[in-house]
């Protein structure tokens, strides 16, 4: 696949979001990395409903914890973290082929510790109304993936 993007969901909680993101991964040739614990079973009917009959074709990799994933990411691979608490917006990021895009759980996002350890690579998707806490996880992943593809070329 041309962009070789890696989508990392750290402890996702809502099966519909993960199913939709899996479908997006298949459509864009991206690999979906799921970091446990998951808030659902991988055979959840809601996950499969959101992923439709595409789920069986999605490249999905599961990890017991975040460190297990971090240990296998090549040193030269770009790691980009998304958080509503970031200062920089995602348009400031220069995405690279093969990048790992990290997203946190729906209710809490990425941990403060992870954001601090990677502060130079933490971005947010801009929101223009303070009444909204965050954009839906599946929507956020779509925004980030297609910005990366826009930069990298079709």
Z-matrix of the N, CA and C atoms (Angstrom, degrees):
N
C 1 1.445
C 2 1.530 1 109.52
N 3 1.299 2 116.70 1 147.16
C 4 1.460 3 119.63 2 -170.40
C 5 1.531 4 116.05 3 -68.14
N 6 1.326 5 119.09 4 -34.96
C 7 1.467 6 120.26 5 -173.13
C 8 1.514 7 112.87 6 -100.52
N 9 1.314 8 116.58 7 -26.34
C 10 1.463 9 123.58 8 177.89
C 11 1.525 10 112.75 9 51.83
N 12 1.331 11 116.48 10 41.19
C 13 1.455 12 120.36 11 179.65
C 14 1.523 13 110.91 12 -75.17
N 15 1.311 14 115.20 13 150.10
C 16 1.455 15 123.54 14 179.31
C 17 1.518 16 108.57 15 -121.68
N 18 1.316 17 116.55 16 120.33
C 19 1.456 18 121.39 17 -179.43
C 20 1.525 19 107.63 18 -102.47
N 21 1.330 20 115.61 19 121.67
C 22 1.459 21 121.56 20 -177.53
C 23 1.526 22 108.95 21 -110.78
N 24 1.327 23 116.23 22 120.55
C 25 1.459 24 121.36 23 174.10
C 26 1.521 25 107.07 24 -107.19
N 27 1.325 26 115.80 25 114.53
C 28 1.456 27 121.34 26 -179.26
C 29 1.528 28 108.71 27 -90.75
N 30 1.322 29 115.67 28 109.17
C 31 1.463 30 123.64 29 177.82
C 32 1.530 31 113.54 30 55.02
N 33 1.327 32 117.34 31 52.52
C 34 1.477 33 118.64 32 179.06
C 35 1.521 34 110.85 33 -62.37
N 36 1.338 35 115.28 34 148.40
C 37 1.459 36 120.85 35 -174.34
C 38 1.525 37 114.46 36 -113.18
N 39 1.312 38 117.29 37 -25.49
C 40 1.462 39 120.74 38 -171.06
C 41 1.532 40 109.77 39 -112.29
N 42 1.322 41 116.87 40 115.62
C 43 1.468 42 119.65 41 -174.68
C 44 1.530 43 113.82 42 -61.04
N 45 1.328 44 117.87 43 -35.27
C 46 1.470 45 120.23 44 179.99
C 47 1.522 46 110.65 45 -59.96
N 48 1.330 47 117.07 46 -42.32
C 49 1.461 48 120.11 47 179.04
C 50 1.523 49 110.83 48 -62.59
N 51 1.323 50 116.09 49 -47.18
C 52 1.460 51 119.77 50 -178.43
C 53 1.525 52 110.67 51 -63.61
N 54 1.326 53 117.48 52 -39.34
C 55 1.462 54 120.68 53 176.88
C 56 1.519 55 111.90 54 -61.62
N 57 1.325 56 116.86 55 -44.62
C 58 1.463 57 121.30 56 178.62
C 59 1.527 58 111.08 57 -64.84
N 60 1.312 59 116.28 58 -39.61
C 61 1.469 60 120.49 59 179.64
C 62 1.526 61 109.71 60 -68.15
N 63 1.318 62 117.53 61 -37.79
C 64 1.458 63 120.03 62 175.78
C 65 1.514 64 111.47 63 -60.13
N 66 1.300 65 116.11 64 -43.04
C 67 1.470 66 121.86 65 177.91
C 68 1.531 67 110.22 66 -61.54
N 69 1.328 68 116.68 67 -42.88
C 70 1.465 69 121.72 68 176.66
C 71 1.531 70 110.49 69 -61.71
N 72 1.332 71 116.27 70 -41.77
C 73 1.468 72 120.21 71 179.25
C 74 1.523 73 110.72 72 -60.35
N 75 1.307 74 116.98 73 -43.30
C 76 1.461 75 120.10 74 178.79
C 77 1.529 76 109.98 75 -63.30
N 78 1.316 77 116.82 76 -44.53
C 79 1.470 78 121.07 77 -178.40
C 80 1.522 79 112.38 78 -63.42
N 81 1.330 80 117.80 79 -29.39
C 82 1.464 81 121.29 80 -175.74
C 83 1.524 82 113.12 81 -106.60
N 84 1.320 83 117.31 82 1.91
C 85 1.456 84 120.33 83 -179.63
C 86 1.509 85 113.02 84 70.92
N 87 1.318 86 117.00 85 26.75
C 88 1.462 87 122.21 86 -179.17
C 89 1.527 88 110.21 87 -95.84
N 90 1.319 89 116.04 88 156.94
C 91 1.457 90 121.98 89 176.35
C 92 1.521 91 107.94 90 -98.50
N 93 1.327 92 116.69 91 136.66
C 94 1.458 93 122.39 92 178.72
C 95 1.520 94 109.22 93 -100.74
N 96 1.329 95 116.26 94 121.95
C 97 1.464 96 122.97 95 178.45
C 98 1.528 97 107.88 96 -109.71
N 99 1.319 98 117.27 97 122.09
C 100 1.459 99 122.33 98 -179.38
C 101 1.522 100 109.45 99 -110.07
N 102 1.338 101 115.78 100 121.57
C 103 1.457 102 121.60 101 179.39
C 104 1.524 103 108.84 102 -100.83
N 105 1.321 104 116.05 103 122.55
C 106 1.467 105 122.05 104 -179.41
C 107 1.522 106 110.98 105 -76.82
N 108 1.340 107 116.52 106 158.15
C 109 1.459 108 126.51 107 6.67
C 110 1.526 109 111.98 108 -79.84
N 111 1.322 110 115.02 109 146.06
C 112 1.453 111 121.42 110 175.62
C 113 1.526 112 107.79 111 -93.66
N 114 1.311 113 116.67 112 148.81
C 115 1.461 114 120.69 113 179.37
C 116 1.513 115 112.68 114 -85.39
N 117 1.323 116 117.28 115 16.97
C 118 1.460 117 122.74 116 -176.25
C 119 1.528 118 107.76 117 -162.78
N 120 1.312 119 115.82 118 169.47
C 121 1.458 120 121.19 119 174.65
C 122 1.529 121 108.17 120 -87.29
N 123 1.304 122 117.51 121 145.92
C 124 1.464 123 121.32 122 -177.24
C 125 1.532 124 111.39 123 -64.57
N 126 1.327 125 117.94 124 -20.33
C 127 1.463 126 120.29 125 177.46
C 128 1.530 127 112.23 126 -97.66
N 129 1.320 128 116.78 127 16.66
C 130 1.465 129 122.67 128 179.87
C 131 1.528 130 110.53 129 -55.37
N 132 1.323 131 116.99 130 135.87
C 133 1.460 132 120.29 131 -178.79
C 134 1.521 133 111.93 132 -65.15
N 135 1.338 134 117.66 133 -32.90
C 136 1.471 135 119.87 134 178.59
C 137 1.524 136 110.72 135 -66.52
N 138 1.324 137 117.29 136 -39.23
C 139 1.464 138 121.67 137 177.13
C 140 1.520 139 108.90 138 -62.07
N 141 1.301 140 116.62 139 -47.94
C 142 1.468 141 120.51 140 -178.27
C 143 1.522 142 111.59 141 -67.12
N 144 1.325 143 117.07 142 -35.27
C 145 1.463 144 120.14 143 178.24
C 146 1.524 145 110.20 144 -64.66
N 147 1.332 146 117.10 145 -43.90
C 148 1.463 147 120.82 146 179.94
C 149 1.529 148 111.11 147 -69.04
N 150 1.330 149 116.51 148 -35.11
C 151 1.461 150 120.68 149 179.13
C 152 1.512 151 113.03 150 -85.46
N 153 1.322 152 115.88 151 -6.44
C 154 1.464 153 123.43 152 -177.25
C 155 1.520 154 110.33 153 51.62
N 156 1.315 155 116.71 154 -148.90
C 157 1.460 156 119.29 155 -178.10
C 158 1.530 157 111.72 156 -83.57
N 159 1.331 158 116.75 157 8.36
C 160 1.456 159 121.55 158 179.41
C 161 1.526 160 112.17 159 -81.51
N 162 1.330 161 117.08 160 -22.99
C 163 1.463 162 121.15 161 -170.42
C 164 1.529 163 112.34 162 -52.87
N 165 1.322 164 117.28 163 -38.47
C 166 1.471 165 120.53 164 -177.08
C 167 1.522 166 112.20 165 -65.81
N 168 1.338 167 117.99 166 -15.86
C 169 1.462 168 121.72 167 -179.01
C 170 1.529 169 113.20 168 -98.77
N 171 1.319 170 117.24 169 -9.57
C 172 1.466 171 121.96 170 -176.79
C 173 1.531 172 109.55 171 -72.30
N 174 1.330 173 115.83 172 136.44
C 175 1.461 174 120.43 173 173.84
C 176 1.528 175 107.34 174 -80.08
N 177 1.321 176 116.31 175 103.16
C 178 1.462 177 121.71 176 -177.33
C 179 1.518 178 108.72 177 -116.14
N 180 1.328 179 114.94 178 132.77
C 181 1.461 180 120.82 179 174.73
C 182 1.523 181 107.78 180 -125.60
N 183 1.322 182 115.79 181 135.82
C 184 1.473 183 121.05 182 -178.69
C 185 1.514 184 110.19 183 -113.26
N 186 1.335 185 114.80 184 147.19
C 187 1.461 186 121.46 185 -178.96
C 188 1.518 187 109.50 186 -132.57
N 189 1.294 188 115.95 187 141.09
C 190 1.460 189 122.60 188 -179.02
C 191 1.529 190 111.39 189 -62.95
N 192 1.326 191 116.37 190 -32.85
C 193 1.468 192 121.85 191 178.44
C 194 1.518 193 108.66 192 -160.29
N 195 1.311 194 116.08 193 173.31
C 196 1.456 195 120.79 194 -176.44
C 197 1.525 196 112.29 195 -64.37
N 198 1.317 197 117.20 196 -37.89
C 199 1.460 198 119.96 197 -179.31
C 200 1.532 199 111.62 198 -61.67
N 201 1.316 200 117.06 199 -36.30
C 202 1.474 201 120.77 200 178.75
C 203 1.524 202 110.64 201 -60.34
N 204 1.323 203 117.18 202 -37.81
C 205 1.468 204 120.40 203 176.45
C 206 1.526 205 110.53 204 -73.00
N 207 1.330 206 117.23 205 -48.34
C 208 1.459 207 120.48 206 -177.67
C 209 1.527 208 111.47 207 -57.65
N 210 1.323 209 116.97 208 -33.16
C 211 1.465 210 121.44 209 -179.25
C 212 1.523 211 113.38 210 -65.88
N 213 1.327 212 118.17 211 -24.05
C 214 1.463 213 119.72 212 -177.51
C 215 1.528 214 114.18 213 -104.03
N 216 1.320 215 117.66 214 -5.75
C 217 1.465 216 119.87 215 178.78
C 218 1.527 217 108.23 216 -73.32
N 219 1.332 218 117.36 217 128.02
C 220 1.470 219 119.41 218 178.63
C 221 1.532 220 111.27 219 -57.95
N 222 1.321 221 116.01 220 142.77
C 223 1.473 222 121.32 221 -176.43
C 224 1.529 223 112.13 222 -56.16
N 225 1.328 224 117.16 223 -35.24
C 226 1.464 225 120.45 224 -176.50
C 227 1.529 226 113.23 225 -81.58
N 228 1.321 227 117.50 226 -8.43
C 229 1.465 228 120.40 227 -178.04
C 230 1.525 229 111.09 228 -70.61
N 231 1.312 230 115.40 229 138.35
C 232 1.458 231 121.09 230 176.71
C 233 1.518 232 109.87 231 -74.64
N 234 1.334 233 115.71 232 134.99
C 235 1.458 234 122.19 233 175.13
C 236 1.528 235 107.52 234 -118.14
N 237 1.330 236 116.08 235 122.97
C 238 1.458 237 122.47 236 -178.65
C 239 1.527 238 107.46 237 -121.88
N 240 1.323 239 116.49 238 128.79
C 241 1.459 240 122.59 239 -175.87
C 242 1.526 241 109.14 240 -113.08
N 243 1.318 242 116.32 241 140.08
C 244 1.460 243 121.30 242 -178.70
C 245 1.521 244 110.35 243 -116.16
N 246 1.329 245 114.80 244 131.21
C 247 1.461 246 120.96 245 -179.02
C 248 1.518 247 109.44 246 -154.18
N 249 1.326 248 115.83 247 143.24
C 250 1.463 249 120.43 248 174.84
C 251 1.530 250 110.70 249 -67.66
N 252 1.333 251 117.05 250 -15.32
C 253 1.460 252 121.45 251 -177.63
C 254 1.530 253 113.60 252 -91.74
N 255 1.315 254 117.85 253 -0.42
C 256 1.464 255 121.87 254 -178.22
C 257 1.523 256 110.94 255 -72.58
N 258 1.313 257 115.54 256 154.69
C 259 1.461 258 121.36 257 176.59
C 260 1.528 259 110.99 258 -87.12
N 261 1.323 260 116.52 259 -42.25
C 262 1.473 261 120.93 260 -176.40
C 263 1.532 262 109.80 261 -83.13
N 264 1.334 263 115.18 262 145.62
C 265 1.459 264 118.94 263 176.85
C 266 1.528 265 109.88 264 -94.20
N 267 1.307 266 115.83 265 157.29
C 268 1.467 267 120.99 266 -172.39
C 269 1.523 268 113.70 267 -63.11
N 270 1.321 269 118.65 268 -19.87
C 271 1.467 270 120.55 269 176.76
C 272 1.531 271 111.24 270 -68.25
N 273 1.326 272 117.55 271 -18.33
C 274 1.467 273 122.05 272 178.59
C 275 1.524 274 112.63 273 -81.76
N 276 1.300 275 117.06 274 -11.56
C 277 1.465 276 121.70 275 -178.45
C 278 1.525 277 110.10 276 -83.02
N 279 1.318 278 116.69 277 133.77
C 280 1.467 279 121.87 278 172.12
C 281 1.522 280 107.02 279 -98.78
N 282 1.306 281 115.69 280 98.63
C 283 1.456 282 120.79 281 -176.16
C 284 1.519 283 111.30 282 -70.84
N 285 1.321 284 115.36 283 145.55
C 286 1.457 285 121.87 284 178.32
C 287 1.522 286 109.66 285 -116.54
N 288 1.319 287 114.81 286 152.05
C 289 1.461 288 120.12 287 175.00
C 290 1.522 289 108.93 288 -57.41
N 291 1.319 290 116.05 289 136.97
C 292 1.453 291 120.76 290 178.83
C 293 1.518 292 114.84 291 81.06
N 294 1.330 293 117.43 292 8.38
C 295 1.473 294 121.28 293 -178.31
C 296 1.522 295 111.26 294 -61.41
N 297 1.327 296 114.24 295 151.73
C 298 1.463 297 122.78 296 173.17
C 299 1.522 298 106.92 297 -104.14
N 300 1.332 299 116.88 298 119.02
C 301 1.459 300 122.42 299 -179.09
C 302 1.523 301 107.71 300 -105.60
N 303 1.335 302 116.59 301 116.88
C 304 1.468 303 123.10 302 -174.16
C 305 1.519 304 111.25 303 -100.51
N 306 1.333 305 115.33 304 133.10
C 307 1.457 306 122.86 305 177.19
C 308 1.518 307 108.55 306 -131.74
N 309 1.324 308 116.48 307 140.26
C 310 1.457 309 121.41 308 -178.64
C 311 1.513 310 113.07 309 -90.10
N 312 1.318 311 113.94 310 176.77
C 313 1.467 312 120.52 311 179.93
C 314 1.521 313 110.71 312 -63.78
N 315 1.306 314 115.29 313 153.74
C 316 1.463 315 121.52 314 -174.16
C 317 1.521 316 113.79 315 -58.08
N 318 1.324 317 119.04 316 -38.50
C 319 1.463 318 120.68 317 -174.00
C 320 1.520 319 114.31 318 -86.62
N 321 1.327 320 118.48 319 -23.27
C 322 1.468 321 119.94 320 -174.32
C 323 1.522 322 114.66 321 -130.22
N 324 1.310 323 118.46 322 -14.01
C 325 1.459 324 120.42 323 -177.20
C 326 1.524 325 111.34 324 72.29
N 327 1.323 326 115.42 325 -160.06
C 328 1.467 327 121.28 326 178.26
C 329 1.524 328 109.48 327 -79.11
N 330 1.306 329 116.47 328 150.39
C 331 1.464 330 120.47 329 -178.46
C 332 1.528 331 111.33 330 -65.42
N 333 1.307 332 114.73 331 152.44
C 334 1.465 333 120.77 332 177.48
C 335 1.530 334 110.29 333 -59.63
N 336 1.321 335 116.02 334 -39.32
C 337 1.466 336 121.08 335 179.75
C 338 1.532 337 111.25 336 -61.54
N 339 1.311 338 117.72 337 -46.21
C 340 1.461 339 121.57 338 179.77
C 341 1.522 340 110.79 339 -64.03
N 342 1.325 341 116.87 340 -41.18
C 343 1.467 342 120.39 341 178.19
C 344 1.522 343 110.69 342 -63.87
N 345 1.321 344 117.23 343 -41.61
C 346 1.470 345 121.16 344 -179.44
C 347 1.527 346 111.08 345 -65.96
N 348 1.327 347 116.76 346 -42.15
C 349 1.467 348 120.95 347 -179.67
C 350 1.523 349 112.57 348 -65.54
N 351 1.317 350 117.00 349 -21.93
C 352 1.467 351 122.29 350 -176.00
C 353 1.525 352 111.39 351 -124.75
N 354 1.313 353 116.96 352 31.18
C 355 1.467 354 122.00 353 -169.86
C 356 1.530 355 114.64 354 -54.86
N 357 1.309 356 117.98 355 -29.67
C 358 1.471 357 120.48 356 179.99
C 359 1.524 358 112.39 357 -73.96
N 360 1.315 359 116.70 358 -14.04
C 361 1.467 360 121.03 359 -175.45
C 362 1.521 361 112.97 360 -122.47
N 363 1.333 362 116.67 361 29.44
C 364 1.458 363 120.97 362 179.39
C 365 1.531 364 108.70 363 -109.15
N 366 1.321 365 115.32 364 127.94
C 367 1.462 366 121.52 365 -175.60
C 368 1.529 367 109.97 366 -130.94
N 369 1.319 368 114.46 367 159.20
C 370 1.460 369 120.11 368 175.57
C 371 1.523 370 108.47 369 -125.65
N 372 1.296 371 113.86 370 157.06
C 373 1.460 372 121.13 371 172.48
C 374 1.519 373 105.45 372 -94.02
N 375 1.325 374 117.84 373 124.71
C 376 1.469 375 118.69 374 -174.53
C 377 1.528 376 112.85 375 -64.02
N 378 1.311 377 113.94 376 143.36
C 379 1.462 378 123.24 377 174.83
C 380 1.520 379 106.86 378 -127.35
N 381 1.299 380 116.53 379 144.30
C 382 1.455 381 119.96 380 -173.07
C 383 1.516 382 113.99 381 -115.31
N 384 1.319 383 116.78 382 13.55
C 385 1.455 384 120.78 383 176.68
C 386 1.525 385 107.37 384 -139.97
N 387 1.327 386 116.49 385 117.45
C 388 1.461 387 121.88 386 -175.79
C 389 1.527 388 114.04 387 -66.68
N 390 1.314 389 117.27 388 -11.70
C 391 1.461 390 119.57 389 178.66
C 392 1.528 391 111.95 390 -75.66
N 393 1.323 392 117.06 391 -12.96
C 394 1.470 393 121.83 392 179.63
C 395 1.524 394 108.03 393 -96.94
N 396 1.349 395 116.44 394 120.29
C 397 1.473 396 120.82 395 179.03
C 398 1.516 397 111.59 396 -69.31
N 399 1.324 398 115.00 397 -43.18
C 400 1.460 399 118.90 398 -179.01
C 401 1.519 400 109.51 399 -163.76
N 402 1.315 401 114.08 400 163.58
C 403 1.463 402 121.17 401 175.43
C 404 1.524 403 107.35 402 -86.95
N 405 1.307 404 117.79 403 145.79
C 406 1.457 405 122.43 404 178.65
C 407 1.534 406 110.57 405 -49.35
N 408 1.327 407 116.42 406 141.67
C 409 1.461 408 121.86 407 -176.88
C 410 1.524 409 112.44 408 -56.79
N 411 1.311 410 118.19 409 -47.87
C 412 1.466 411 120.49 410 -178.82
C 413 1.525 412 110.73 411 -62.74
N 414 1.316 413 117.23 412 -38.93
C 415 1.458 414 121.14 413 177.44
C 416 1.523 415 110.39 414 -65.23
N 417 1.320 416 116.70 415 -43.80
C 418 1.472 417 121.42 416 179.62
C 419 1.522 418 111.56 417 -60.15
N 420 1.325 419 116.16 418 -43.87
C 421 1.462 420 119.58 419 178.99
C 422 1.532 421 109.73 420 -62.30
N 423 1.315 422 116.87 421 -42.97
C 424 1.464 423 120.54 422 178.14
C 425 1.518 424 112.42 423 -60.00
N 426 1.322 425 116.46 424 -43.52
C 427 1.471 426 120.89 425 178.76
C 428 1.529 427 110.07 426 -60.44
N 429 1.328 428 116.42 427 -47.85
C 430 1.468 429 121.06 428 -177.22
C 431 1.532 430 111.54 429 -66.28
N 432 1.322 431 116.73 430 -45.44
C 433 1.462 432 120.19 431 -178.35
C 434 1.528 433 111.11 432 -61.72
N 435 1.303 434 116.60 433 -44.16
C 436 1.462 435 117.70 434 -177.30
C 437 1.530 436 112.80 435 -76.45
N 438 1.319 437 118.91 436 -23.32
C 439 1.465 438 119.67 437 170.37
C 440 1.522 439 109.53 438 -68.58
N 441 1.335 440 116.74 439 -40.91
C 442 1.475 441 120.08 440 177.08
C 443 1.529 442 109.68 441 -62.08
N 444 1.321 443 117.89 442 -46.20
C 445 1.471 444 121.43 443 179.39
C 446 1.526 445 110.79 444 -63.22
N 447 1.337 446 117.36 445 -39.85
C 448 1.469 447 120.40 446 178.46
C 449 1.527 448 109.61 447 -58.61
N 450 1.339 449 116.20 448 -44.41
C 451 1.454 450 120.02 449 -179.51
C 452 1.524 451 112.54 450 -68.51
N 453 1.331 452 116.44 451 -40.28
C 454 1.459 453 121.06 452 -174.69
C 455 1.534 454 112.84 453 -79.80
N 456 1.320 455 116.02 454 -18.36
C 457 1.463 456 120.17 455 -178.33
C 458 1.513 457 110.80 456 99.25
N 459 1.332 458 116.24 457 149.46
C 460 1.463 459 120.65 458 -174.82
C 461 1.534 460 114.47 459 -62.32
